[in-house]
Amino acid sequence: MSTVTSMERAAPVSATPAPAPRAAPWTDAWRERLEAALRAVVGPVAGFALFVLVWQVVAMRIPEIPTPGVTWQAAVALFSDPFYDNGPNDKGIGWNLLASLQRVGIGFGLAALVGIPIGFAIGRYAPVRAMFSPIVSLLRPVSPLAWLPLGLLLFKAANPAAIWAIFICSIWPMIINTAVGVSRVPQDYLNVARVLNLSEWKVTTKVLLPAVLPYMLTGVRLSIGTAWLVIVAAEMLTGGTGIGFWLWDEWNNLKVEHIVIAIFVIGIVGLILETLLVALARRFTYTEE
């Protein structure tokens, strides 16, 4: 009995370590937000700084290329009065940009009105698909600018010819993506609609349209990017007003810093259009949890 008692007394008592203090939940949340903000800001800022540095080095070696500082000063002077109007061939960059956006809007809207119903018909009905799929496959790879002379021949004017080029380049992604979306609608949905004896209009609006909408918006996003690319080249060839014509006119005037500014403006507007349509597509894209 004494042996057991002595062993019990000799056994060391293990002390439990005190738990480490834990940060408050709101601290962790703020830290995660700060890290996410830094990742979102530091990367683009570093990339743009590197771009400006390379631009400065190239401009120092090639005197014909304006430096970032010279371009910035020209941009400040240019955008101090972007909407001046000294006649049909001397308008501010703001008027030219609005003219390009108007042409893109008209051509793009007409392409949506024509292309989306055709895409629904191709995806929904096998005879229509067999009839139109070869035509789409044949004409889709043709460069949009190849259609511009035909537009000038048909419309006898530069502005509708440029809209025609926008229309013809915007319609193919809408047709193809809409047709693919319709063809991928589960057959069970259509069987239920058939059992309920729904009309074709209700099948299209209540069954097909909600399922096809993400595909359709993807086609719209691709189309607007292509349309904005094409309008600059079309306006260079047709003249008149527009950001493409303004860029070419500044080249004829040997204002290289204005050409660089036009490149940035075209890129920024294209990025804004792309971002808006991506946000719209995400809003109507449904994922399975």
C-alpha positions in Angstrom: 0.0 0.0 0.0 2.8 2.4 0.8 4.6 1.5 -2.5 1.5 2.4 -4.5 1.1 5.6 -2.5 4.8 6.6 -3.1 4.4 5.9 -6.8 1.3 8.0 -7.0 3.1 10.8 -5.2 6.1 10.5 -7.6 4.1 10.6 -10.7 4.3 14.1 -12.3 1.2 16.0 -12.9 0.8 17.0 -16.6 -0.2 20.6 -16.9 -2.6 21.4 -19.9 -1.2 24.3 -21.9 -3.4 27.4 -22.0 -5.1 27.8 -25.4 -3.6 30.5 -27.6 -5.7 33.6 -27.9 -7.8 33.6 -31.1 -8.3 36.6 -33.3 -11.8 38.0 -33.4 -13.9 36.9 -36.4 -14.2 40.5 -37.7 -10.4 40.7 -37.7 -10.1 37.7 -39.9 -12.7 39.0 -42.2 -11.0 42.4 -42.6 -7.7 40.7 -43.1 -9.1 38.5 -45.9 -10.7 41.6 -47.5 -7.5 43.5 -47.3 -5.5 40.7 -48.9 -8.1 40.3 -51.7 -8.0 44.1 -52.4 -4.2 44.1 -52.5 -4.2 41.2 -54.9 -6.7 42.9 -57.1 -4.8 46.3 -57.1 -1.1 45.5 -56.8 -1.0 43.1 -59.8 -2.6 45.5 -62.4 -0.7 48.5 -61.0 2.6 46.6 -61.3 1.8 45.4 -64.8 0.8 48.9 -66.0 3.9 50.4 -64.4 6.0 47.9 -66.3 4.2 48.7 -69.5 4.8 52.4 -69.1 8.5 51.7 -68.3 8.9 49.7 -71.5 7.1 52.4 -73.4 9.5 55.0 -72.1 12.5 53.0 -73.0 11.2 52.4 -76.5 10.4 56.1 -77.0 13.9 57.1 -75.9 15.3 54.8 -78.6 12.8 55.7 -81.3 12.2 59.5 -81.4 9.1 59.2 -83.6 7.2 57.4 -80.8 5.9 59.9 -78.1 6.8 59.3 -74.5 4.2 58.7 -71.9 4.6 62.2 -70.6 4.0 63.8 -74.0 1.0 61.5 -74.6 -0.5 62.4 -71.3 -0.2 66.2 -72.0 -1.8 65.7 -75.4 -4.6 63.7 -73.8 -5.3 66.4 -71.2 -5.5 69.0 -74.0 -7.6 66.7 -76.2 -10.2 65.9 -73.5 -10.4 69.4 -72.2 -12.8 70.0 -75.1 -13.8 66.6 -76.6 -17.1 67.9 -78.2 -16.0 70.8 -80.3 -17.4 71.0 -83.9 -15.6 73.0 -86.6 -17.4 71.3 -89.5 -17.9 67.8 -90.9 -14.2 67.0 -91.1 -13.1 68.6 -87.8 -14.9 67.3 -84.8 -13.8 66.4 -81.3 -12.9 62.9 -80.2 -16.1 62.7 -78.2 -18.3 63.2 -81.3 -16.3 60.6 -83.2 -16.6 58.1 -80.4 -20.3 58.6 -80.1 -20.7 58.1 -83.9 -18.8 54.8 -83.7 -20.9 53.6 -80.7 -24.1 54.6 -82.6 -23.1 52.5 -85.7 -22.2 49.6 -83.4 -25.5 49.8 -81.6 -27.6 49.9 -84.8 -25.7 47.0 -86.5 -25.5 45.0 -83.3 -29.2 45.5 -82.6 -30.2 44.4 -86.1 -28.0 41.3 -85.8 -29.7 40.4 -82.5 -33.2 40.8 -84.0 -32.3 38.6 -86.9 -29.7 36.2 -85.5 -31.3 35.1 -82.3 -34.6 33.9 -83.9 -32.6 32.1 -86.6 -30.5 30.4 -83.9 -33.7 29.3 -82.1 -35.1 27.8 -85.4 -31.8 26.0 -86.2 -31.6 24.5 -82.8 -35.3 23.6 -82.5 -36.1 22.1 -85.9 -33.9 19.5 -87.6 -35.0 20.4 -91.2 -34.1 24.1 -90.6 -30.7 23.0 -89.1 -30.0 20.8 -92.1 -30.8 23.7 -94.4 -29.0 26.6 -92.8 -26.0 24.9 -91.0 -23.9 24.6 -94.2 -24.6 28.2 -95.1 -23.5 29.4 -91.6 -20.4 27.2 -91.8 -19.5 28.6 -95.2 -20.1 32.3 -94.4 -18.9 32.5 -90.8 -15.1 32.4 -91.5 -15.3 35.3 -94.1 -13.7 38.4 -92.9 -16.2 41.1 -92.1 -14.3 43.7 -94.1 -14.8 41.5 -97.2 -18.5 42.4 -96.9 -17.8 46.1 -96.9 -17.5 46.6 -100.7 -20.8 44.8 -101.1 -22.3 47.1 -98.6 -21.0 50.2 -100.5 -22.5 48.7 -103.7 -25.9 48.0 -102.1 -26.3 51.2 -100.0 -24.3 53.7 -102.0 -23.2 55.4 -98.8 -20.4 54.9 -96.2 -22.5 55.0 -93.0 -25.0 52.2 -93.9 -22.1 50.2 -95.4 -20.3 50.4 -92.0 -23.5 49.3 -90.2 -23.8 46.4 -92.7 -20.3 45.3 -91.8 -21.2 45.4 -88.1 -24.4 43.4 -88.8 -22.7 40.7 -90.8 -19.9 40.2 -88.3 -22.2 40.2 -85.2 -24.8 37.8 -86.4 -22.8 34.6 -86.5 -21.9 34.2 -82.8 -25.5 34.9 -81.9 -26.8 32.3 -84.3 -24.3 29.6 -83.3 -24.5 30.1 -79.5 -28.3 30.3 -79.5 -28.6 27.2 -81.7 -26.2 25.2 -79.4 -28.2 26.3 -76.3 -31.5 25.2 -77.8 -30.0 21.8 -78.9 -28.8 21.2 -75.3 -32.1 21.8 -73.6 -32.9 18.5 -71.8 -35.5 16.4 -73.7 -37.4 15.9 -70.4 -38.3 19.6 -70.4 -39.8 19.3 -73.8 -41.6 16.0 -73.0 -43.3 17.7 -70.0 -44.3 20.6 -72.2 -45.8 18.1 -74.7 -47.7 16.4 -71.9 -49.1 19.7 -70.7 -50.1 20.5 -74.3 -48.3 23.8 -74.3 -48.3 25.9 -77.5 -45.1 26.5 -79.4 -45.0 30.1 -78.2 -45.2 29.0 -74.5 -42.6 26.3 -75.1 -40.3 28.9 -76.5 -40.9 31.6 -73.9 -41.4 29.4 -70.8 -39.1 26.4 -71.4 -36.5 27.2 -74.1 -35.7 30.9 -73.4 -34.8 30.5 -69.7 -32.5 27.5 -70.4 -30.9 29.1 -73.5 -30.4 32.6 -72.1 -26.8 32.0 -70.8 -25.8 30.6 -74.2 -27.5 33.5 -75.9 -25.7 36.1 -73.8 -22.4 34.4 -74.5 -23.1 34.9 -78.2 -24.0 38.6 -77.5 -20.8 39.1 -75.6 -18.7 37.7 -78.4 -20.6 39.7 -81.0 -20.1 43.0 -79.3 -16.4 42.5 -79.0 -16.1 41.6 -82.7 -18.3 44.5 -83.7 -16.1 47.0 -81.8 -13.1 45.6 -83.5 -14.6 45.8 -87.0 -16.0 49.3 -86.7 -12.5 50.9 -86.4 -11.2 49.2 -89.5 -14.5 49.9 -91.4 -14.4 53.6 -90.6 -10.7 53.8 -91.7 -11.9 52.7 -95.1 -15.2 54.5 -95.4 -14.2 57.9 -93.9 -16.7 60.4 -92.4 -16.9 60.5 -88.6 -16.0 57.8 -86.1 -13.1 56.9 -84.0 -11.5 54.8 -86.8 -11.7 57.8 -89.2 -10.3 60.1 -86.5 -7.4 57.8 -85.9 -6.6 57.6 -89.6 -7.0 61.4 -90.0 -4.5 62.0 -87.1 -2.1 59.7 -88.9 -2.4 61.8 -92.0 -1.7 64.9 -89.8 1.4 63.1 -88.3 0.0 63.4 -84.8 1.4 60.2 -83.4 0.5 61.0 -79.8 -3.2 61.3 -80.8 -2.9 57.8 -82.5 -1.7 56.4 -79.2 -4.5 58.1 -77.4 -7.0 56.7 -79.8 -5.6 53.2 -79.2 -6.2 53.6 -75.5 -9.7 55.0 -76.0 -10.6 52.1 -78.2 -9.2 49.6 -75.7 -11.0 51.2 -72.7 -14.4 51.4 -74.5 -14.0 47.7 -75.6 -13.1 46.7 -72.1 -16.2 48.5 -70.6 -18.5 46.9 -73.1 -17.0 43.5 -72.4 -17.2 43.9 -68.6 -20.9 45.0 -68.8 -21.9 42.0 -70.9 -19.9 39.6 -68.8 -21.7 40.9 -65.7 -25.0 40.5 -67.5 -24.1 37.0 -68.5 -23.2 36.0 -65.0 -26.5 37.4 -63.7 -28.4 35.0 -65.9 -26.1 32.0 -65.6 -27.4 29.3 -63.3 -25.1 26.8 -61.6 -26.1 23.6 -59.9 -25.2 23.7 -56.2 
